Amino acid sequence: MAIANAVVKGTMIYIYDEKGKLIRQLGMAGGTLVGFTATTVSIKKGSHILIYNEQGKQTGTMPAR
């Protein structure tokens, strides 16, 4: 299922599919939503950007610029 929207509410990110169904929620814990694609959500925490897939598993990290 593809990610169609990611919404920040408080300290949580709610990830929705193209039908508006909630797929997953992620805690930001001091992070900031950077963006999302059809398959990933990116959260900036400190000096890094953490990449998560639609199942909520971290799949990568990269330095924030």
mmCIF file as Biopython writes it, N, C-alpha, C and O atoms, coordinates in Angstrom:
data_model
#
loop_
_atom_site.group_PDB
_atom_site.id
_atom_site.type_symbol
_atom_site.label_atom_id
_atom_site.label_alt_id
_atom_site.label_comp_id
_atom_site.label_asym_id
_atom_site.label_entity_id
_atom_site.label_seq_id
_atom_site.pdbx_PDB_ins_code
_atom_site.Cartn_x
_atom_site.Cartn_y
_atom_site.Cartn_z
_atom_site.occupancy
_atom_site.B_iso_or_equiv
_atom_site.auth_seq_id
_atom_site.auth_asym_id
_atom_site.pdbx_PDB_model_num
ATOM 1   N N  . MET A ? 1  ? 0.834  -1.182 0.000  1.0 0.0 1  A 1 
ATOM 2   C CA . MET A ? 1  ? 0.000  0.000  0.000  1.0 0.0 1  A 1 
ATOM 3   C C  . MET A ? 1  ? 0.876  1.241  0.000  1.0 0.0 1  A 1 
ATOM 4   O O  . MET A ? 1  ? 1.912  1.275  0.664  1.0 0.0 1  A 1 
ATOM 5   N N  . ALA A ? 2  ? 0.477  2.224  -0.716 1.0 0.0 2  A 1 
ATOM 6   C CA . ALA A ? 2  ? 1.272  3.438  -0.887 1.0 0.0 2  A 1 
ATOM 7   C C  . ALA A ? 2  ? 0.892  4.490  0.151  1.0 0.0 2  A 1 
ATOM 8   O O  . ALA A ? 2  ? -0.255 4.566  0.592  1.0 0.0 2  A 1 
ATOM 9   N N  . ILE A ? 3  ? 1.867  5.288  0.524  1.0 0.0 3  A 1 
ATOM 10  C CA . ILE A ? 3  ? 1.635  6.410  1.421  1.0 0.0 3  A 1 
ATOM 11  C C  . ILE A ? 3  ? 1.079  7.564  0.589  1.0 0.0 3  A 1 
ATOM 12  O O  . ILE A ? 3  ? 1.678  7.968  -0.408 1.0 0.0 3  A 1 
ATOM 13  N N  . ALA A ? 4  ? -0.065 8.085  1.008  1.0 0.0 4  A 1 
ATOM 14  C CA . ALA A ? 4  ? -0.666 9.207  0.292  1.0 0.0 4  A 1 
ATOM 15  C C  . ALA A ? 4  ? -0.606 10.497 1.108  1.0 0.0 4  A 1 
ATOM 16  O O  . ALA A ? 4  ? -0.665 11.591 0.546  1.0 0.0 4  A 1 
ATOM 17  N N  . ASN A ? 5  ? -0.488 10.372 2.433  1.0 0.0 5  A 1 
ATOM 18  C CA . ASN A ? 5  ? -0.466 11.557 3.274  1.0 0.0 5  A 1 
ATOM 19  C C  . ASN A ? 5  ? 0.220  11.224 4.595  1.0 0.0 5  A 1 
ATOM 20  O O  . ASN A ? 5  ? 0.154  10.092 5.075  1.0 0.0 5  A 1 
ATOM 21  N N  . ALA A ? 6  ? 0.873  12.218 5.168  1.0 0.0 6  A 1 
ATOM 22  C CA . ALA A ? 6  ? 1.476  12.106 6.489  1.0 0.0 6  A 1 
ATOM 23  C C  . ALA A ? 6  ? 1.128  13.381 7.241  1.0 0.0 6  A 1 
ATOM 24  O O  . ALA A ? 6  ? 1.421  14.483 6.778  1.0 0.0 6  A 1 
ATOM 25  N N  . VAL A ? 7  ? 0.504  13.227 8.399  1.0 0.0 7  A 1 
ATOM 26  C CA . VAL A ? 7  ? -0.008 14.361 9.162  1.0 0.0 7  A 1 
ATOM 27  C C  . VAL A ? 7  ? 0.608  14.360 10.551 1.0 0.0 7  A 1 
ATOM 28  O O  . VAL A ? 7  ? 0.638  13.332 11.228 1.0 0.0 7  A 1 
ATOM 29  N N  . VAL A ? 8  ? 1.102  15.526 10.972 1.0 0.0 8  A 1 
ATOM 30  C CA . VAL A ? 8  ? 1.664  15.680 12.316 1.0 0.0 8  A 1 
ATOM 31  C C  . VAL A ? 8  ? 0.564  16.146 13.252 1.0 0.0 8  A 1 
ATOM 32  O O  . VAL A ? 8  ? -0.119 17.134 12.985 1.0 0.0 8  A 1 
ATOM 33  N N  . LYS A ? 9  ? 0.401  15.420 14.357 1.0 0.0 9  A 1 
ATOM 34  C CA . LYS A ? 9  ? -0.527 15.809 15.423 1.0 0.0 9  A 1 
ATOM 35  C C  . LYS A ? 9  ? 0.223  15.639 16.735 1.0 0.0 9  A 1 
ATOM 36  O O  . LYS A ? 9  ? 0.461  14.522 17.192 1.0 0.0 9  A 1 
ATOM 37  N N  . GLY A ? 10 ? 0.590  16.767 17.331 1.0 0.0 10 A 1 
ATOM 38  C CA . GLY A ? 10 ? 1.369  16.709 18.571 1.0 0.0 10 A 1 
ATOM 39  C C  . GLY A ? 10 ? 2.739  16.130 18.305 1.0 0.0 10 A 1 
ATOM 40  O O  . GLY A ? 10 ? 3.496  16.659 17.491 1.0 0.0 10 A 1 
ATOM 41  N N  . THR A ? 11 ? 3.064  15.045 18.988 1.0 0.0 11 A 1 
ATOM 42  C CA . THR A ? 11 ? 4.366  14.400 18.815 1.0 0.0 11 A 1 
ATOM 43  C C  . THR A ? 11 ? 4.280  13.145 17.948 1.0 0.0 11 A 1 
ATOM 44  O O  . THR A ? 11 ? 5.218  12.349 17.913 1.0 0.0 11 A 1 
ATOM 45  N N  . MET A ? 12 ? 3.164  12.966 17.253 1.0 0.0 12 A 1 
ATOM 46  C CA . MET A ? 12 ? 2.959  11.781 16.422 1.0 0.0 12 A 1 
ATOM 47  C C  . MET A ? 12 ? 2.807  12.166 14.949 1.0 0.0 12 A 1 
ATOM 48  O O  . MET A ? 12 ? 2.341  13.257 14.619 1.0 0.0 12 A 1 
ATOM 49  N N  . ILE A ? 13 ? 3.211  11.247 14.078 1.0 0.0 13 A 1 
ATOM 50  C CA . ILE A ? 13 ? 2.962  11.363 12.646 1.0 0.0 13 A 1 
ATOM 51  C C  . ILE A ? 13 ? 2.003  10.241 12.267 1.0 0.0 13 A 1 
ATOM 52  O O  . ILE A ? 13 ? 2.275  9.068  12.525 1.0 0.0 13 A 1 
ATOM 53  N N  . TYR A ? 14 ? 0.894  10.603 11.661 1.0 0.0 14 A 1 
ATOM 54  C CA . TYR A ? 14 ? -0.097 9.631  11.215 1.0 0.0 14 A 1 
ATOM 55  C C  . TYR A ? 14 ? 0.053  9.470  9.709  1.0 0.0 14 A 1 
ATOM 56  O O  . TYR A ? 14 ? 0.015  10.449 8.963  1.0 0.0 14 A 1 
ATOM 57  N N  . ILE A ? 15 ? 0.225  8.230  9.271  1.0 0.0 15 A 1 
ATOM 58  C CA . ILE A ? 15 ? 0.474  7.925  7.865  1.0 0.0 15 A 1 
ATOM 59  C C  . ILE A ? 15 ? -0.776 7.269  7.279  1.0 0.0 15 A 1 
ATOM 60  O O  . ILE A ? 15 ? -1.291 6.289  7.817  1.0 0.0 15 A 1 
ATOM 61  N N  . TYR A ? 16 ? -1.253 7.829  6.163  1.0 0.0 16 A 1 
ATOM 62  C CA . TYR A ? 16 ? -2.494 7.360  5.534  1.0 0.0 16 A 1 
ATOM 63  C C  . TYR A ? 16 ? -2.229 6.865  4.114  1.0 0.0 16 A 1 
ATOM 64  O O  . TYR A ? 16 ? -1.321 7.339  3.432  1.0 0.0 16 A 1 
ATOM 65  N N  . ASP A ? 17 ? -3.045 5.898  3.686  1.0 0.0 17 A 1 
ATOM 66  C CA . ASP A ? 17 ? -2.953 5.415  2.308  1.0 0.0 17 A 1 
ATOM 67  C C  . ASP A ? 17 ? -3.833 6.265  1.403  1.0 0.0 17 A 1 
ATOM 68  O O  . ASP A ? 17 ? -4.439 7.240  1.849  1.0 0.0 17 A 1 
ATOM 69  N N  . GLU A ? 18 ? -3.899 5.890  0.126  1.0 0.0 18 A 1 
ATOM 70  C CA . GLU A ? 18 ? -4.645 6.677  -0.861 1.0 0.0 18 A 1 
ATOM 71  C C  . GLU A ? 18 ? -6.155 6.666  -0.634 1.0 0.0 18 A 1 
ATOM 72  O O  . GLU A ? 18 ? -6.865 7.493  -1.206 1.0 0.0 18 A 1 
ATOM 73  N N  . LYS A ? 19 ? -6.658 5.746  0.188  1.0 0.0 19 A 1 
ATOM 74  C CA . LYS A ? 19 ? -8.084 5.703  0.504  1.0 0.0 19 A 1 
ATOM 75  C C  . LYS A ? 19 ? -8.391 6.431  1.818  1.0 0.0 19 A 1 
ATOM 76  O O  . LYS A ? 19 ? -9.539 6.458  2.263  1.0 0.0 19 A 1 
ATOM 77  N N  . GLY A ? 20 ? -7.361 7.018  2.435  1.0 0.0 20 A 1 
ATOM 78  C CA . GLY A ? 20 ? -7.554 7.741  3.688  1.0 0.0 20 A 1 
ATOM 79  C C  . GLY A ? 20 ? -7.498 6.857  4.919  1.0 0.0 20 A 1 
ATOM 80  O O  . GLY A ? 20 ? -7.774 7.315  6.028  1.0 0.0 20 A 1 
ATOM 81  N N  . LYS A ? 21 ? -7.141 5.587  4.733  1.0 0.0 21 A 1 
ATOM 82  C CA . LYS A ? 21 ? -7.051 4.648  5.851  1.0 0.0 21 A 1 
ATOM 83  C C  . LYS A ? 21 ? -5.709 4.832  6.563  1.0 0.0 21 A 1 
ATOM 84  O O  . LYS A ? 21 ? -4.666 4.950  5.919  1.0 0.0 21 A 1 
ATOM 85  N N  . LEU A ? 22 ? -5.749 4.856  7.889  1.0 0.0 22 A 1 
ATOM 86  C CA . LEU A ? 22 ? -4.536 4.974  8.679  1.0 0.0 22 A 1 
ATOM 87  C C  . LEU A ? 22 ? -3.696 3.716  8.498  1.0 0.0 22 A 1 
ATOM 88  O O  . LEU A ? 22 ? -4.167 2.609  8.758  1.0 0.0 22 A 1 
ATOM 89  N N  . ILE A ? 23 ? -2.461 3.884  8.055  1.0 0.0 23 A 1 
ATOM 90  C CA . ILE A ? 23 ? -1.545 2.762  7.858  1.0 0.0 23 A 1 
ATOM 91  C C  . ILE A ? 23 ? -0.744 2.528  9.128  1.0 0.0 23 A 1 
ATOM 92  O O  . ILE A ? 23 ? -0.622 1.399  9.604  1.0 0.0 23 A 1 
ATOM 93  N N  . ARG A ? 24 ? -0.199 3.616  9.671  1.0 0.0 24 A 1 
ATOM 94  C CA . ARG A ? 24 ? 0.739  3.511  10.789 1.0 0.0 24 A 1 
ATOM 95  C C  . ARG A ? 24 ? 0.840  4.867  11.470 1.0 0.0 24 A 1 
ATOM 96  O O  . ARG A ? 24 ? 0.527  5.899  10.875 1.0 0.0 24 A 1 
ATOM 97  N N  . GLN A ? 25 ? 1.274  4.854  12.708 1.0 0.0 25 A 1 
ATOM 98  C CA . GLN A ? 25 ? 1.610  6.097  13.381 1.0 0.0 25 A 1 
ATOM 99  C C  . GLN A ? 25 ? 3.018  5.958  13.938 1.0 0.0 25 A 1 
ATOM 100 O O  . GLN A ? 25 ? 3.417  4.896  14.416 1.0 0.0 25 A 1 
ATOM 101 N N  . LEU A ? 26 ? 3.757  7.051  13.864 1.0 0.0 26 A 1 
ATOM 102 C CA . LEU A ? 26 ? 5.140  7.074  14.332 1.0 0.0 26 A 1 
ATOM 103 C C  . LEU A ? 26 ? 5.303  8.192  15.350 1.0 0.0 26 A 1 
ATOM 104 O O  . LEU A ? 26 ? 4.740  9.273  15.180 1.0 0.0 26 A 1 
ATOM 105 N N  . GLY A ? 27 ? 6.058  7.944  16.391 1.0 0.0 27 A 1 
ATOM 106 C CA . GLY A ? 27 ? 6.390  8.988  17.351 1.0 0.0 27 A 1 
ATOM 107 C C  . GLY A ? 27 ? 7.579  9.784  16.837 1.0 0.0 27 A 1 
ATOM 108 O O  . GLY A ? 27 ? 8.542  9.216  16.323 1.0 0.0 27 A 1 
ATOM 109 N N  . MET A ? 28 ? 7.506  11.096 16.979 1.0 0.0 28 A 1 
ATOM 110 C CA . MET A ? 28 ? 8.598  11.945 16.494 1.0 0.0 28 A 1 
ATOM 111 C C  . MET A ? 28 ? 9.642  12.200 17.571 1.0 0.0 28 A 1 
ATOM 112 O O  . MET A ? 28 ? 10.809 12.412 17.242 1.0 0.0 28 A 1 
ATOM 113 N N  . ALA A ? 29 ? 9.263  12.188 18.842 1.0 0.0 29 A 1 
ATOM 114 C CA . ALA A ? 29 ? 10.183 12.376 19.967 1.0 0.0 29 A 1 
ATOM 115 C C  . ALA A ? 29 ? 11.237 13.447 19.702 1.0 0.0 29 A 1 
ATOM 116 O O  . ALA A ? 29 ? 12.432 13.156 19.646 1.0 0.0 29 A 1 
ATOM 117 N N  . GLY A ? 30 ? 10.790 14.665 19.541 1.0 0.0 30 A 1 
ATOM 118 C CA . GLY A ? 30 ? 11.715 15.769 19.330 1.0 0.0 30 A 1 
ATOM 119 C C  . GLY A ? 30 ? 12.143 15.953 17.888 1.0 0.0 30 A 1 
ATOM 120 O O  . GLY A ? 30 ? 12.992 16.797 17.601 1.0 0.0 30 A 1 
ATOM 121 N N  . GLY A ? 31 ? 11.580 15.190 16.984 1.0 0.0 31 A 1 
ATOM 122 C CA . GLY A ? 31 ? 11.929 15.297 15.570 1.0 0.0 31 A 1 
ATOM 123 C C  . GLY A ? 31 ? 10.948 16.169 14.806 1.0 0.0 31 A 1 
ATOM 124 O O  . GLY A ? 31 ? 9.968  16.669 15.358 1.0 0.0 31 A 1 
ATOM 125 N N  . THR A ? 32 ? 11.237 16.337 13.527 1.0 0.0 32 A 1 
ATOM 126 C CA . THR A ? 32 ? 10.398 17.136 12.632 1.0 0.0 32 A 1 
ATOM 127 C C  . THR A ? 32 ? 10.162 16.355 11.349 1.0 0.0 32 A 1 
ATOM 128 O O  . THR A ? 32 ? 11.098 15.793 10.780 1.0 0.0 32 A 1 
ATOM 129 N N  . LEU A ? 33 ? 8.925  16.317 10.893 1.0 0.0 33 A 1 
ATOM 130 C CA . LEU A ? 33 ? 8.619  15.673 9.615  1.0 0.0 33 A 1 
ATOM 131 C C  . LEU A ? 33 ? 9.269  16.484 8.500  1.0 0.0 33 A 1 
ATOM 132 O O  . LEU A ? 33 ? 9.006  17.677 8.352  1.0 0.0 33 A 1 
ATOM 133 N N  . VAL A ? 34 ? 10.118 15.824 7.719  1.0 0.0 34 A 1 
ATOM 134 C CA . VAL A ? 34 ? 10.803 16.480 6.604  1.0 0.0 34 A 1 
ATOM 135 C C  . VAL A ? 34 ? 9.985  16.318 5.328  1.0 0.0 34 A 1 
ATOM 136 O O  . VAL A ? 34 ? 9.877  17.249 4.530  1.0 0.0 34 A 1 
ATOM 137 N N  . GLY A ? 35 ? 9.415  15.139 5.139  1.0 0.0 35 A 1 
ATOM 138 C CA . GLY A ? 35 ? 8.623  14.877 3.946  1.0 0.0 35 A 1 
ATOM 139 C C  . GLY A ? 35 ? 8.270  13.409 3.839  1.0 0.0 35 A 1 
ATOM 140 O O  . GLY A ? 35 ? 8.630  12.602 4.696  1.0 0.0 35 A 1 
ATOM 141 N N  . PHE A ? 36 ? 7.557  13.074 2.770  1.0 0.0 36 A 1 
ATOM 142 C CA . PHE A ? 36 ? 7.193  11.683 2.533  1.0 0.0 36 A 1 
ATOM 143 C C  . PHE A ? 36 ? 7.067  11.436 1.043  1.0 0.0 36 A 1 
ATOM 144 O O  . PHE A ? 36 ? 6.856  12.357 0.254  1.0 0.0 36 A 1 
ATOM 145 N N  . THR A ? 37 ? 7.203  10.166 0.675  1.0 0.0 37 A 1 
ATOM 146 C CA . THR A ? 37 ? 6.988  9.713  -0.696 1.0 0.0 37 A 1 
ATOM 147 C C  . THR A ? 37 ? 5.925  8.624  -0.633 1.0 0.0 37 A 1 
ATOM 148 O O  . THR A ? 37 ? 5.319  8.416  0.418  1.0 0.0 37 A 1 
ATOM 149 N N  . ALA A ? 38 ? 5.692  7.936  -1.725 1.0 0.0 38 A 1 
ATOM 150 C CA . ALA A ? 38 ? 4.720  6.846  -1.743 1.0 0.0 38 A 1 
ATOM 151 C C  . ALA A ? 38 ? 5.178  5.662  -0.891 1.0 0.0 38 A 1 
ATOM 152 O O  . ALA A ? 38 ? 4.365  4.816  -0.517 1.0 0.0 38 A 1 
ATOM 153 N N  . THR A ? 39 ? 6.485  5.596  -0.581 1.0 0.0 39 A 1 
ATOM 154 C CA . THR A ? 39 ? 6.999  4.440  0.161  1.0 0.0 39 A 1 
ATOM 155 C C  . THR A ? 39 ? 7.781  4.791  1.428  1.0 0.0 39 A 1 
ATOM 156 O O  . THR A ? 39 ? 8.138  3.889  2.187  1.0 0.0 39 A 1 
ATOM 157 N N  . THR A ? 40 ? 8.059  6.077  1.679  1.0 0.0 40 A 1 
ATOM 158 C CA . THR A ? 40 ? 8.866  6.440  2.834  1.0 0.0 40 A 1 
ATOM 159 C C  . THR A ? 40 ? 8.363  7.700  3.535  1.0 0.0 40 A 1 
ATOM 160 O O  . THR A ? 40 ? 7.655  8.521  2.953  1.0 0.0 40 A 1 
ATOM 161 N N  . VAL A ? 41 ? 8.752  7.823  4.798  1.0 0.0 41 A 1 
ATOM 162 C CA . VAL A ? 41 ? 8.529  9.023  5.594  1.0 0.0 41 A 1 
ATOM 163 C C  . VAL A ? 41 ? 9.882  9.411  6.161  1.0 0.0 41 A 1 
ATOM 164 O O  . VAL A ? 41 ? 10.610 8.557  6.666  1.0 0.0 41 A 1 
ATOM 165 N N  . SER A ? 42 ? 10.230 10.701 6.083  1.0 0.0 42 A 1 
ATOM 166 C CA . SER A ? 42 ? 11.529 11.182 6.566  1.0 0.0 42 A 1 
ATOM 167 C C  . SER A ? 42 ? 11.328 12.112 7.750  1.0 0.0 42 A 1 
ATOM 168 O O  . SER A ? 42 ? 10.538 13.054 7.691  1.0 0.0 42 A 1 
ATOM 169 N N  . ILE A ? 43 ? 12.062 11.832 8.835  1.0 0.0 43 A 1 
ATOM 170 C CA . ILE A ? 43 ? 11.975 12.614 10.059 1.0 0.0 43 A 1 
ATOM 171 C C  . ILE A ? 43 ? 13.364 13.101 10.434 1.0 0.0 43 A 1 
ATOM 172 O O  . ILE A ? 43 ? 14.306 12.312 10.511 1.0 0.0 43 A 1 
ATOM 173 N N  . LYS A ? 44 ? 13.491 14.403 10.667 1.0 0.0 44 A 1 
ATOM 174 C CA . LYS A ? 44 ? 14.771 14.974 11.096 1.0 0.0 44 A 1 
ATOM 175 C C  . LYS A ? 44 ? 14.821 14.944 12.613 1.0 0.0 44 A 1 
ATOM 176 O O  . LYS A ? 44 ? 13.957 15.499 13.291 1.0 0.0 44 A 1 
ATOM 177 N N  . LYS A ? 45 ? 15.859 14.278 13.139 1.0 0.0 45 A 1 
ATOM 178 C CA . LYS A ? 45 ? 16.101 14.229 14.579 1.0 0.0 45 A 1 
ATOM 179 C C  . LYS A ? 45 ? 17.549 14.617 14.800 1.0 0.0 45 A 1 
ATOM 180 O O  . LYS A ? 45 ? 18.462 13.903 14.387 1.0 0.0 45 A 1 
ATOM 181 N N  . GLY A ? 46 ? 17.754 15.740 15.447 1.0 0.0 46 A 1 
ATOM 182 C CA . GLY A ? 46 ? 19.108 16.213 15.672 1.0 0.0 46 A 1 
ATOM 183 C C  . GLY A ? 46 ? 19.802 16.508 14.366 1.0 0.0 46 A 1 
ATOM 184 O O  . GLY A ? 46 ? 19.289 17.273 13.549 1.0 0.0 46 A 1 
ATOM 185 N N  . SER A ? 47 ? 20.967 15.913 14.154 1.0 0.0 47 A 1 
ATOM 186 C CA . SER A ? 47 ? 21.750 16.164 12.940 1.0 0.0 47 A 1 
ATOM 187 C C  . SER A ? 47 ? 21.554 15.084 11.879 1.0 0.0 47 A 1 
ATOM 188 O O  . SER A ? 47 ? 22.337 14.996 10.934 1.0 0.0 47 A 1 
ATOM 189 N N  . HIS A ? 48 ? 20.505 14.257 12.031 1.0 0.0 48 A 1 
ATOM 190 C CA . HIS A ? 48 ? 20.258 13.175 11.075 1.0 0.0 48 A 1 
ATOM 191 C C  . HIS A ? 48 ? 18.821 13.187 10.586 1.0 0.0 48 A 1 
ATOM 192 O O  . HIS A ? 48 ? 17.920 13.693 11.255 1.0 0.0 48 A 1 
ATOM 193 N N  . ILE A ? 49 ? 18.628 12.618 9.407  1.0 0.0 49 A 1 
ATOM 194 C CA . ILE A ? 49 ? 17.292 12.373 8.872  1.0 0.0 49 A 1 
ATOM 195 C C  . ILE A ? 49 ? 17.097 10.861 8.871  1.0 0.0 49 A 1 
ATOM 196 O O  . ILE A ? 49 ? 17.883 10.120 8.280  1.0 0.0 49 A 1 
ATOM 197 N N  . LEU A ? 50 ? 16.042 10.420 9.539  1.0 0.0 50 A 1 
ATOM 198 C CA . LEU A ? 50 ? 15.731 9.000  9.632  1.0 0.0 50 A 1 
ATOM 199 C C  . LEU A ? 50 ? 14.643 8.679  8.609  1.0 0.0 50 A 1 
ATOM 200 O O  . LEU A ? 50 ? 13.654 9.403  8.492  1.0 0.0 50 A 1 
ATOM 201 N N  . ILE A ? 51 ? 14.835 7.596  7.877  1.0 0.0 51 A 1 
ATOM 202 C CA . ILE A ? 51 ? 13.899 7.186  6.823  1.0 0.0 51 A 1 
ATOM 203 C C  . ILE A ? 51 ? 13.140 5.950  7.309  1.0 0.0 51 A 1 
ATOM 204 O O  . ILE A ? 51 ? 13.742 4.973  7.756  1.0 0.0 51 A 1 
ATOM 205 N N  . TYR A ? 52 ? 11.813 6.008  7.217  1.0 0.0 52 A 1 
ATOM 206 C CA . TYR A ? 52 ? 10.954 4.894  7.627  1.0 0.0 52 A 1 
ATOM 207 C C  . TYR A ? 52 ? 10.105 4.447  6.443  1.0 0.0 52 A 1 
ATOM 208 O O  . TYR A ? 52 ? 9.726  5.260  5.600  1.0 0.0 52 A 1 
ATOM 209 N N  . ASN A ? 53 ? 9.806  3.138  6.384  1.0 0.0 53 A 1 
ATOM 210 C CA . ASN A ? 53 ? 8.932  2.633  5.328  1.0 0.0 53 A 1 
ATOM 211 C C  . ASN A ? 53 ? 7.483  2.668  5.796  1.0 0.0 53 A 1 
ATOM 212 O O  . ASN A ? 53 ? 7.202  3.108  6.911  1.0 0.0 53 A 1 
ATOM 213 N N  . GLU A ? 54 ? 6.568  2.212  4.963  1.0 0.0 54 A 1 
ATOM 214 C CA . GLU A ? 54 ? 5.147  2.276  5.298  1.0 0.0 54 A 1 
ATOM 215 C C  . GLU A ? 54 ? 4.754  1.353  6.451  1.0 0.0 54 A 1 
ATOM 216 O O  . GLU A ? 54 ? 3.674  1.509  7.020  1.0 0.0 54 A 1 
ATOM 217 N N  . GLN A ? 55 ? 5.604  0.407  6.798  1.0 0.0 55 A 1 
ATOM 218 C CA . GLN A ? 55 ? 5.352  -0.448 7.959  1.0 0.0 55 A 1 
ATOM 219 C C  . GLN A ? 55 ? 5.887  0.165  9.251  1.0 0.0 55 A 1 
ATOM 220 O O  . GLN A ? 55 ? 5.712  -0.401 10.330 1.0 0.0 55 A 1 
ATOM 221 N N  . GLY A ? 56 ? 6.542  1.329  9.140  1.0 0.0 56 A 1 
ATOM 222 C CA . GLY A ? 56 ? 7.075  1.991  10.319 1.0 0.0 56 A 1 
ATOM 223 C C  . GLY A ? 56 ? 8.459  1.538  10.725 1.0 0.0 56 A 1 
ATOM 224 O O  . GLY A ? 56 ? 8.932  1.886  11.806 1.0 0.0 56 A 1 
ATOM 225 N N  . LYS A ? 57 ? 9.121  0.761  9.868  1.0 0.0 57 A 1 
ATOM 226 C CA . LYS A ? 57 ? 10.477 0.285  10.154 1.0 0.0 57 A 1 
ATOM 227 C C  . LYS A ? 57 ? 11.495 1.260  9.582  1.0 0.0 57 A 1 
ATOM 228 O O  . LYS A ? 57 ? 11.362 1.724  8.449  1.0 0.0 57 A 1 
ATOM 229 N N  . GLN A ? 58 ? 12.516 1.565  10.385 1.0 0.0 58 A 1 
ATOM 230 C CA . GLN A ? 58 ? 13.573 2.441  9.906  1.0 0.0 58 A 1 
ATOM 231 C C  . GLN A ? 58 ? 14.387 1.717  8.854  1.0 0.0 58 A 1 
ATOM 232 O O  . GLN A ? 58 ? 14.884 0.616  9.089  1.0 0.0 58 A 1 
ATOM 233 N N  . THR A ? 59 ? 14.523 2.344  7.682  1.0 0.0 59 A 1 
ATOM 234 C CA . THR A ? 59 ? 15.238 1.706  6.586  1.0 0.0 59 A 1 
ATOM 235 C C  . THR A ? 59 ? 16.540 2.418  6.246  1.0 0.0 59 A 1 
ATOM 236 O O  . THR A ? 59 ? 17.332 1.920  5.446  1.0 0.0 59 A 1 
ATOM 237 N N  . GLY A ? 60 ? 16.762 3.584  6.852  1.0 0.0 60 A 1 
ATOM 238 C CA . GLY A ? 60 ? 18.002 4.302  6.547  1.0 0.0 60 A 1 
ATOM 239 C C  . GLY A ? 60 ? 18.148 5.550  7.377  1.0 0.0 60 A 1 
ATOM 240 O O  . GLY A ? 60 ? 17.222 5.977  8.067  1.0 0.0 60 A 1 
ATOM 241 N N  . THR A ? 61 ? 19.332 6.128  7.298  1.0 0.0 61 A 1 
ATOM 242 C CA . THR A ? 61 ? 19.624 7.386  7.957  1.0 0.0 61 A 1 
ATOM 243 C C  . THR A ? 61 ? 20.630 8.135  7.103  1.0 0.0 61 A 1 
ATOM 244 O O  . THR A ? 61 ? 21.416 7.531  6.374  1.0 0.0 61 A 1 
ATOM 245 N N  . MET A ? 62 ? 20.596 9.466  7.201  1.0 0.0 62 A 1 
ATOM 246 C CA . MET A ? 62 ? 21.547 10.288 6.461  1.0 0.0 62 A 1 
ATOM 247 C C  . MET A ? 62 ? 21.760 11.581 7.238  1.0 0.0 62 A 1 
ATOM 248 O O  . MET A ? 62 ? 20.894 11.997 8.008  1.0 0.0 62 A 1 
ATOM 249 N N  . PRO A ? 63 ? 22.900 12.210 7.038  1.0 0.0 63 A 1 
ATOM 250 C CA . PRO A ? 63 ? 23.145 13.483 7.730  1.0 0.0 63 A 1 
ATOM 251 C C  . PRO A ? 63 ? 22.182 14.559 7.232  1.0 0.0 63 A 1 
ATOM 252 O O  . PRO A ? 63 ? 21.901 14.656 6.038  1.0 0.0 63 A 1 
ATOM 253 N N  . ALA A ? 64 ? 21.687 15.357 8.162  1.0 0.0 64 A 1 
ATOM 254 C CA . ALA A ? 64 ? 20.848 16.497 7.782  1.0 0.0 64 A 1 
ATOM 255 C C  . ALA A ? 64 ? 21.748 17.633 7.330  1.0 0.0 64 A 1 
ATOM 256 O O  . ALA A ? 64 ? 22.844 17.807 7.863  1.0 0.0 64 A 1 
ATOM 257 N N  . ARG A ? 65 ? 21.304 18.393 6.370  1.0 0.0 65 A 1 
ATOM 258 C CA . ARG A ? 65 ? 22.111 19.515 5.874  1.0 0.0 65 A 1 
ATOM 259 C C  . ARG A ? 65 ? 21.629 20.813 6.437  1.0 0.0 65 A 1 
ATOM 260 O O  . ARG A ? 65 ? 22.190 21.865 6.130  1.0 0.0 65 A 1 
#
